[in-house]
Each structure stands twice: as structure tokens, then as C-alpha cells.
Amino acid sequence: MNQPANGPPTVEIQNLSRDCHEALLLALLAAGPHHGYQLALELEQKSEGAFRFNHGTLYPILHKLEQVGLIRGDWLDEQTKRKRKSYSLTEAGRTRLARQIEAWRSFFFNFFSVIGEETP
């Protein structure tokens, strides 16, 4: 996602996959903390199977979002064999999500303008 000096943020064609993954994960975390596996299940359920993350894709994205301060990961000891990491949205993540929503709305408006369909 790019933010031009004059105007709203934009989704860049060359970064569609990255921007889409980021927006989807931030949106899911806006509802509250989740474990990685919960995020994958909820995404698949909410999208009726249209969007899916495999573990090899999901966790590197979560680590990157955590590195840049958009989410926070906390290790929880749930009295099970393994500790699990729960991810939550930071204030910076909430701000980025709002910008992402604006950028995606603009992107799809322009996309449907080009292909001749009305926006949903």
C-alpha cells in the first residue's frame, strides 16, 4: 500500500498479494486477539473458503506484521503441552487497517470502472 502526497492511500498492482494478506489479517485481529491457527480458520469460514492461508504463508506474514509494529504477539501458557502465541492489533495496526480499507475501496471502484461493471 502506498500513500501519495496528495490523496488517499493506494493499492499497488505489484503488491496485491501482500496488501491483501495484510488487510485480511488486520481486519480479523480488529475483532480481538487470535492464535495463528484461529486466524486461518476464521478467514476460511468468513470467506466461505474463498481465502485460505497455509501455515507456510501465514506465520511469516504474522511475524512481519509483528516486526513492523502492526500487531503484537504474546506467548500464552494454557496448561497444554505447547505454548501458543496470541496476536492482537496495535494502535498502529488499527490506523493501517483504516488506511487499507480506504485504499481497497478506491482500488475496487477504479477496477470496476475499467471493466465496465458497477461497484457492489
Secondary structure in CASP SS format (residue, H / E / C, confidence):
PFRMAT SS
TARGET T0000
AUTHOR 0000-0000-0000
METHOD secondary structure of the structure
MODEL  1
M C 1.00
N E 1.00
Q C 1.00
P C 1.00
A C 1.00
N C 1.00
G C 1.00
P C 1.00
P C 1.00
T E 1.00
V C 1.00
E C 1.00
I H 1.00
Q H 1.00
N H 1.00
L H 1.00
S H 1.00
R H 1.00
D H 1.00
C H 1.00
H H 1.00
E H 1.00
A H 1.00
L H 1.00
L H 1.00
L H 1.00
A H 1.00
L H 1.00
L H 1.00
A C 1.00
A C 1.00
G C 1.00
P C 1.00
H E 1.00
H E 1.00
G H 1.00
Y H 1.00
Q H 1.00
L H 1.00
A H 1.00
L H 1.00
E H 1.00
L H 1.00
E H 1.00
Q H 1.00
K H 1.00
S C 1.00
E C 1.00
G C 1.00
A C 1.00
F C 1.00
R C 1.00
F C 1.00
N C 1.00
H H 1.00
G H 1.00
T H 1.00
L H 1.00
Y H 1.00
P H 1.00
I H 1.00
L H 1.00
H H 1.00
K H 1.00
L H 1.00
E H 1.00
Q H 1.00
V C 1.00
G C 1.00
L C 1.00
I E 1.00
R E 1.00
G E 1.00
D E 1.00
W E 1.00
L E 1.00
D C 1.00
E C 1.00
Q C 1.00
T C 1.00
K C 1.00
R C 1.00
K C 1.00
R E 1.00
K E 1.00
S E 1.00
Y E 1.00
S E 1.00
L E 1.00
T C 1.00
E H 1.00
A H 1.00
G H 1.00
R H 1.00
T H 1.00
R H 1.00
L H 1.00
A H 1.00
R H 1.00
Q H 1.00
I H 1.00
E H 1.00
A H 1.00
W H 1.00
R H 1.00
S H 1.00
F H 1.00
F H 1.00
F H 1.00
N H 1.00
F H 1.00
F H 1.00
S H 1.00
V H 1.00
I H 1.00
G C 1.00
E C 1.00
E C 1.00
T C 1.00
P C 1.00
END
